[in-house]
Every structure is written in C-alpha cells, then in structure tokens.
Amino acid sequence: MGTLARLPLEGGGSVLFESTESSNGPVKAGRVGDAIHDLPRTLQESLRPVTDMARAALEQLRQMSPDEVVIEFGVDVASEVGAVIVKSEAGCHLTVTVAWHATRDTGTA
C-alpha cells in the first residue's frame, strides 16, 4: 500500500487519497496519521492548469460554431506534481465530439 496524501480544499476541509509512492518505512499500529503526506497546494490550485487547457480547447472548437461540443479527458491527481492529464483507454489525451443539429422547417410563419 502507498502512503496517504491529504489534499486541502479552498473552502475548508480536505480529501485523503492513496498515493502511489511507497511510504518511508513501516508505520506502527495506531500511528496511521504519521503516514499522511500533506500536500502544499489545494485541489483547486492543482486543477487550474487542467481547467485552463479545457477552456482553451473549448474556445478553439467553438470557432466552428457547432451546436454541441463535448471534450473528455482523464485527470490524475498525483501527490508530487498536482493534477495531470492521463492517457485514456483509447491512448489519447482528449476525446472531442462536435455536433451540428439539423434545424427542421415546420412551415409555419
């Protein structure tokens, strides 16, 4: 089992997750708190580069004037580097769907 990492939230509180890093050695029973690594950045700070990337992609795709845009990507929260975009099962970083819906003329004025 890896160590536990505590990721603070800007509004207060935190999220605990299991880090893939190995601990610095065995943890004595009842001393689990000693195995928790506190991260220096909040979840929101870690996700800002990802949201900036998503916003830039969305703005670029909107230039095609579609009726619908879907951007899908995986995000991994790593204890040392923050949020990173991970490869999807299809082996790509982004899955993009752009759709145009045909408008129907009802013939009414």
SULQUIDA-V692888 format. One line per field, one symbol per residue. phi: phi as a letter, one per 40 degrees, with the letter a starting at -180 (. if undefined). psi: psi as a letter, one per 30 degrees, with the letter a starting at -180 (. if undefined). burial: I if it has 9 or more other C-alpha atoms within 8 Angstrom, else O. A space follows every 50 residues. Layout:
phi: ???
psi: ???
burial: ???
This chain:
phi: .cccbbbcbcchgabcacccccccicbcdgbddcccccccbcdccccdcc ccccccccccccccfccabbbbacbbcbccbgcbcbccccgbcbbbbbbb bcccccgcb
psi: kalkkjjlkeglalkklkkfkllgakkkkgheffgkjkkflleeeefeee eeeeeeeeeeefffhlfkkkkklkkkjkfefbkkklklffglekkkkkkk kkkkjfgk.
burial: OIIIIIIIIOOOOOOOOOIOOOOOOOOOOOOIOOIIOOIOIIIOOIIOOI OOOIOOOIOOIIOOOIOOIOIOIIOOIIOOOIIIIIIIOOOOIOIOOIOO OOOOOOOOO
